[in-house]
Amino acid sequence: MRWAGVMEEMSLIQIYTEAVRSGTLQADPAQEGVLPELERLRQALSQPRKLGWFRKSAPAPRGIYLWGGVGRGKSMLMDMFARSMGTSVRRVHFHAFMQEVHSGIARAKSQGVVDAIQPIAQDMAEGITCLAFDEMQITDITDAMLVGRLFEALFVAGIVIVATSNRHPNDLYKDGLNRQLFLPFISVLQEKVTVHELASPTDYRQNRMAGQQSYFMPLGDGATTGMDQVWLELAGGPGTPFALEVKSRQVAIPSFRNGIARISFAALCGQPLGAGDYLALAKQAKVLMLDDIPLLGSGNASEAKRFVTLIDAVYEAGIGFIASAAVAPEDLYTSGTGSFEFERTASRLREMQAQGWGHS
């Protein structure tokens, strides 16, 4: 969506209306209902306001916590808001943000810093007025405690938080270990943000994937172009790298955006990964795009075995799967040890190409 160059002159409501008029977006009353709140914040953040760590900051406007089901347009609206604000807003996927926090803590400990939260918060807030988190979720008690302390430091400095999530704030870290320790943060968060449910009946990710080609062959420029086009359609812009944490090690995903993960076969199946790694990826991503699946056989039997494990994880998770490959699924692995067992994998690959797969 080409909004650059018009953001400063138009309100978010005007930008959205123009996108609908041009056919880029489909009018959605639930999305339209969020726009006045986003515009309210946009106008408030545009006003001069003193920020500081060692003096009391000017009162910050209330942020926004936008929650709702998958594919309702939360990330798209956040993109629109962030682009309209330029460099004063930093937009980051929440998973990548938490990785930054953990890396910062490790770095601080190596330098002998006892409490790293304050310097981490200062680094993250440098030069911005707002942090925009996409797909906020809390999955373990360590992250729960870190988020609470870090956000409180950011709030003290006057930084405004905008977040999207599939969960209402009251359901963050639901049923988690020692969740009672996290409850005070939920109260603080709701004091600082306006909670808005995006209750659209339409799953736009499902609509975009419906009828979408999901398997490109043979390998070459045509397949690469097809994958690139699908990426832009689903992800909506350039991806950023992140490292998936699995049992104290990292699985590097070179491109991730709006729940879409993209990685090559060689990177994902060519290193010693196992079911736990692939299950963690399938839990984190809503759609996996896998580039350049080669012919499989005795020469790459280990990679083929990992590929089978990967497809099992993706299949069981029910997430979307889009791939480029040398040949059709049934012809990927036709001879050698494991080729008979691969028939099930080929069948699953075919099933995952069917319309309606990965839309739940």
C-alpha positions as CSV (number, residue, x, y, z in Angstrom):
1,M,0.0,0.0,0.0
2,R,1.6,3.3,-1.1
3,W,0.9,5.8,1.7
4,A,4.3,7.5,1.8
5,G,4.2,11.1,0.8
6,V,0.6,11.7,1.7
7,M,0.6,10.8,5.4
8,E,1.5,14.2,6.8
9,E,-1.2,16.0,4.8
10,M,-4.0,13.6,5.5
11,S,-5.7,12.2,8.6
12,L,-5.9,8.5,9.1
13,I,-9.6,8.6,8.3
14,Q,-8.8,10.2,5.0
15,I,-6.0,7.8,4.2
16,Y,-8.2,4.8,4.9
17,T,-11.0,6.3,2.9
18,E,-8.7,6.9,-0.1
19,A,-7.4,3.3,0.2
20,V,-11.0,2.0,0.1
21,R,-11.8,4.2,-2.9
22,S,-8.8,3.0,-4.8
23,G,-9.6,-0.6,-4.1
24,T,-6.5,-1.2,-1.9
25,L,-8.7,-1.9,1.1
26,Q,-12.2,-3.2,1.6
27,A,-14.4,-1.0,3.8
28,D,-14.9,-2.5,7.2
29,P,-17.1,-0.8,9.9
30,A,-15.0,-2.4,12.7
31,Q,-11.8,-1.0,11.3
32,E,-13.4,2.4,10.6
33,G,-14.4,2.4,14.3
34,V,-10.8,2.3,15.4
35,L,-9.6,5.2,13.2
36,P,-10.9,8.1,15.4
37,E,-9.0,6.6,18.4
38,L,-5.8,6.2,16.3
39,E,-6.2,9.7,14.9
40,R,-6.7,11.1,18.4
41,L,-3.4,9.6,19.4
42,R,-1.7,10.7,16.2
43,Q,-2.7,14.3,16.9
44,A,-1.7,14.2,20.5
45,L,1.7,12.8,19.7
46,S,2.2,15.5,17.1
47,Q,2.2,18.1,19.8
48,P,5.5,19.2,21.4
49,R,6.0,17.4,24.7
50,K,9.0,17.2,27.0
51,L,10.3,13.8,27.8
52,G,13.0,12.8,30.2
53,W,14.4,10.3,32.6
54,F,15.6,12.6,35.3
55,R,12.7,15.1,35.4
56,K,9.0,14.6,35.4
57,S,7.7,14.1,31.9
58,A,4.8,16.0,30.5
59,P,1.6,13.9,30.8
60,A,1.4,11.3,28.0
61,P,-1.7,10.7,26.0
62,R,-3.3,7.3,26.5
63,G,-2.0,4.7,24.2
64,I,-4.1,2.0,22.4
65,Y,-4.4,-1.7,22.9
66,L,-6.1,-3.2,19.9
67,W,-7.2,-6.8,20.2
68,G,-9.3,-9.3,18.2
69,G,-9.2,-12.4,16.1
70,V,-6.6,-13.3,13.5
71,G,-6.7,-11.5,10.2
72,R,-9.1,-8.7,11.2
73,G,-6.7,-5.9,10.2
74,K,-5.0,-5.0,13.4
75,S,-1.5,-5.1,11.9
76,M,-2.6,-3.1,8.9
77,L,-4.1,-0.3,11.0
78,M,-0.9,-0.3,13.2
79,D,1.1,0.0,10.0
80,M,-1.0,2.9,8.8
81,F,-0.6,4.7,12.2
82,A,3.1,4.1,12.4
83,R,3.9,5.2,8.9
84,S,1.9,8.4,9.4
85,M,4.1,9.2,12.4
86,G,7.4,8.6,10.7
87,T,10.5,8.1,12.9
88,S,8.8,9.2,16.1
89,V,7.1,5.8,16.4
90,R,9.0,2.6,16.4
91,R,7.0,-0.4,15.2
92,V,8.3,-3.8,16.3
93,H,7.0,-7.4,16.5
94,F,6.6,-8.2,20.2
95,H,8.7,-11.4,19.8
96,A,11.6,-9.5,18.4
97,F,11.2,-6.9,21.1
98,M,11.6,-9.5,23.8
99,Q,14.7,-10.9,22.2
100,E,16.2,-7.4,22.3
101,V,15.3,-7.2,26.0
102,H,17.0,-10.6,26.8
103,S,20.0,-9.7,24.7
104,G,20.3,-6.3,26.5
105,I,20.1,-8.0,29.9
106,A,22.8,-10.5,28.9
107,R,25.0,-7.7,27.6
108,A,24.5,-5.7,30.8
109,K,25.4,-8.7,33.0
110,S,28.6,-9.2,31.1
111,Q,29.5,-5.6,31.9
112,G,28.7,-6.0,35.6
113,V,25.4,-4.0,35.6
114,V,23.2,-5.3,38.4
115,D,19.8,-4.0,37.1
116,A,19.6,-3.6,33.3
117,I,16.0,-2.5,33.0
118,Q,16.6,1.2,33.2
119,P,19.4,1.4,30.7
120,I,17.5,-0.9,28.3
121,A,14.4,1.3,28.5
122,Q,16.6,4.4,27.9
123,D,18.1,2.8,24.8
124,M,14.8,1.7,23.4
125,A,13.1,5.1,24.0
126,E,15.9,7.1,22.4
127,G,14.5,9.5,19.8
128,I,10.9,8.2,19.9
129,T,7.6,9.1,21.6
130,C,5.8,5.8,20.9
131,L,6.5,2.1,20.8
132,A,4.1,0.1,18.7
133,F,4.1,-3.6,19.4
134,D,2.5,-6.1,17.0
135,E,1.1,-9.3,18.3
136,M,1.7,-8.8,22.0
137,Q,1.7,-12.1,23.9
138,I,3.3,-13.4,27.2
139,T,4.3,-17.0,27.3
140,D,6.5,-17.5,30.4
141,I,7.0,-15.9,33.8
142,T,10.4,-14.5,33.0
143,D,8.9,-12.5,30.2
144,A,6.0,-11.5,32.3
145,M,8.2,-10.0,35.0
146,L,10.5,-8.3,32.5
147,V,7.6,-6.7,30.6
148,G,6.1,-5.4,33.7
149,R,9.2,-3.6,34.9
150,L,10.3,-2.4,31.5
151,F,6.9,-0.9,30.6
152,E,6.7,0.8,33.9
153,A,10.1,2.4,33.2
154,L,8.9,3.5,29.7
155,F,5.7,4.9,31.2
156,V,7.6,7.0,33.7
157,A,9.6,8.5,30.8
158,G,6.4,9.4,29.0
159,I,6.6,6.8,26.2
160,V,3.3,5.9,24.7
161,I,2.4,2.3,24.0
162,V,0.4,1.0,21.1
163,A,-0.1,-2.7,20.9
164,T,-2.0,-5.3,18.9
165,S,-2.9,-8.7,20.4
166,N,-5.2,-11.7,19.9
167,R,-6.1,-11.4,23.6
168,H,-7.8,-8.9,25.9
169,P,-5.3,-7.5,28.4
170,N,-7.1,-9.5,31.2
171,D,-6.2,-12.7,29.3
172,L,-2.5,-12.0,28.9
173,Y,-0.4,-14.8,30.3
174,K,-3.7,-16.6,31.0
175,D,-3.2,-19.7,33.2
176,G,0.5,-19.0,33.4
177,L,2.8,-20.1,36.2
178,N,2.6,-17.6,39.1
179,R,0.3,-15.4,37.1
180,Q,-0.7,-13.5,40.2
181,L,2.7,-11.8,40.0
182,F,1.8,-10.4,36.6
183,L,-1.7,-9.0,37.5
184,P,-0.4,-5.7,38.8
185,F,1.1,-5.0,35.4
186,I,-2.2,-5.7,33.7
187,S,-3.8,-3.0,35.9
188,V,-1.0,-0.5,35.1
189,L,-1.3,-1.3,31.4
190,Q,-5.0,-0.6,31.3
191,E,-4.5,2.7,33.1
192,K,-2.2,3.8,30.3
193,V,-4.0,2.6,27.2
194,T,-7.5,2.6,25.7
195,V,-8.5,-1.0,25.1
196,H,-10.4,-1.5,21.8
197,E,-11.7,-4.7,20.4
198,L,-11.5,-5.0,16.6
199,A,-14.6,-7.3,16.2
200,S,-14.7,-7.6,12.5
201,P,-16.6,-10.7,11.2
202,T,-14.1,-11.0,8.3
203,D,-10.8,-12.8,8.4
204,Y,-8.9,-10.9,5.7
205,R,-5.9,-13.2,5.8
206,Q,-8.3,-16.1,5.0
207,N,-9.7,-14.1,2.1
208,R,-6.3,-13.3,0.8
209,M,-5.2,-16.9,1.0
210,A,-8.4,-18.3,-0.5
211,G,-7.6,-19.3,-4.1
212,Q,-4.0,-18.1,-3.6
213,Q,-1.4,-20.3,-5.3
214,S,0.5,-21.9,-2.5
215,Y,3.0,-24.2,-4.3
216,F,5.4,-22.9,-7.0
217,M,7.4,-25.1,-9.3
218,P,9.8,-25.6,-10.9
219,L,12.5,-23.6,-9.1
220,G,13.7,-20.5,-10.9
221,D,12.8,-16.9,-11.4
222,G,9.1,-17.6,-11.9
223,A,8.8,-19.4,-8.6
224,T,10.8,-16.7,-6.8
225,T,8.6,-14.0,-8.2
226,G,5.5,-15.9,-7.2
227,M,6.7,-16.3,-3.7
228,D,7.7,-12.6,-3.5
229,Q,4.2,-11.6,-4.7
230,V,2.5,-13.8,-2.1
231,W,4.8,-12.4,0.6
232,L,3.8,-8.8,-0.2
233,E,0.1,-9.7,-0.4
234,L,0.1,-11.5,3.0
235,A,2.8,-9.7,5.0
236,G,2.2,-6.2,3.6
237,G,5.8,-5.0,3.5
238,P,9.4,-5.9,4.1
239,G,10.1,-8.5,6.8
240,T,12.7,-8.3,9.6
241,P,14.9,-11.1,11.0
242,F,14.3,-12.7,14.3
243,A,15.7,-15.6,16.3
244,L,13.3,-18.1,17.7
245,E,14.4,-19.2,21.2
246,V,14.1,-23.0,21.7
247,K,15.7,-24.5,24.8
248,S,18.4,-21.9,25.2
249,R,19.4,-22.0,21.5
250,Q,18.2,-19.9,18.6
251,V,16.7,-20.7,15.2
252,A,17.2,-17.8,12.9
253,I,14.3,-16.8,10.7
254,P,15.5,-14.2,8.1
255,S,12.2,-12.6,7.3
256,F,9.2,-12.3,9.6
257,R,6.2,-9.8,9.5
258,N,2.6,-9.9,10.6
259,G,2.7,-13.5,11.6
260,I,4.3,-14.6,8.2
261,A,7.7,-16.4,8.5
262,R,9.8,-16.9,5.4
263,I,13.0,-19.1,5.2
264,S,14.7,-21.3,2.8
265,F,14.7,-25.1,2.9
266,A,18.5,-25.1,3.3
267,A,18.3,-22.9,6.3
268,L,15.5,-24.7,8.0
269,C,16.2,-28.3,7.1
270,G,19.9,-28.2,6.4
271,Q,20.9,-27.7,10.0
272,P,20.4,-30.1,13.0
273,L,17.0,-29.1,14.1
274,G,14.3,-31.3,15.5
275,A,10.6,-31.5,16.2
276,G,10.8,-29.1,19.1
277,D,12.2,-26.4,16.9
278,Y,9.6,-26.9,14.2
279,L,6.8,-27.0,16.7
280,A,8.0,-23.7,18.2
281,L,8.1,-22.1,14.7
282,A,4.6,-23.4,13.9
283,K,3.3,-22.0,17.2
284,Q,4.9,-18.6,16.5
285,A,3.9,-18.2,12.8
286,K,0.5,-18.1,11.3
287,V,1.9,-18.8,7.8
288,L,5.2,-20.5,6.9
289,M,6.8,-19.7,3.5
290,L,9.5,-22.2,2.6
291,D,11.7,-21.4,-0.4
292,D,13.6,-23.8,-2.7
293,I,12.7,-27.3,-1.7
294,P,15.1,-29.5,-3.8
295,L,14.7,-33.1,-5.1
296,L,15.2,-35.4,-2.1
297,G,17.1,-38.7,-2.0
298,S,20.1,-40.5,-0.6
299,G,22.3,-37.5,-1.1
300,N,20.3,-35.4,1.3
301,A,18.5,-38.0,3.4
302,S,19.1,-36.1,6.7
303,E,17.5,-32.9,5.2
304,A,14.6,-35.0,3.9
305,K,14.0,-36.5,7.3
306,R,13.9,-33.1,8.9
307,F,11.6,-31.9,6.1
308,V,9.2,-34.7,7.0
309,T,9.3,-33.6,10.7
310,L,8.7,-30.0,9.7
311,I,5.7,-30.8,7.6
312,D,4.2,-32.9,10.4
313,A,4.6,-29.9,12.8
314,V,3.1,-27.5,10.3
315,Y,0.2,-29.9,9.5
316,E,-0.6,-30.6,13.1
317,A,-0.6,-26.9,13.9
318,G,-2.9,-26.2,11.0
319,I,-1.0,-23.0,9.9
320,G,-0.7,-21.8,6.3
321,F,2.1,-23.3,4.2
322,I,3.4,-21.8,1.0
323,A,6.4,-23.2,-0.8
324,S,8.6,-23.2,-3.9
325,A,9.9,-26.6,-5.0
326,A,11.8,-28.4,-7.8
327,V,8.8,-30.7,-8.6
328,A,5.3,-31.7,-7.4
329,P,5.0,-33.2,-3.9
330,E,4.6,-36.7,-5.2
331,D,7.9,-36.4,-7.1
332,L,10.1,-34.9,-4.5
333,Y,11.3,-38.2,-3.0
334,T,10.7,-41.2,-5.2
335,S,13.6,-43.5,-4.4
336,G,15.9,-44.4,-1.5
337,T,15.5,-45.0,2.2
338,G,12.5,-43.2,3.4
339,S,10.8,-42.7,0.1
340,F,7.9,-45.0,1.0
341,E,7.2,-43.1,4.2
342,F,7.4,-39.9,2.3
343,E,4.1,-40.7,0.6
344,R,2.3,-39.4,3.8
345,T,4.3,-36.2,3.6
346,A,3.4,-35.7,0.0
347,S,-0.3,-36.3,0.8
348,R,-0.1,-33.7,3.5
349,L,1.6,-31.2,1.2
350,R,-1.3,-31.7,-1.3
351,E,-3.9,-31.3,1.5
352,M,-2.2,-28.1,2.6
353,Q,-2.6,-26.6,-0.9
354,A,-6.4,-27.1,-0.7
355,Q,-8.6,-24.0,-0.4
356,G,-9.5,-23.4,3.2
357,W,-6.3,-24.9,4.7
358,G,-4.7,-22.8,7.4
359,H,-7.7,-20.4,7.7
360,S,-8.9,-21.5,11.1
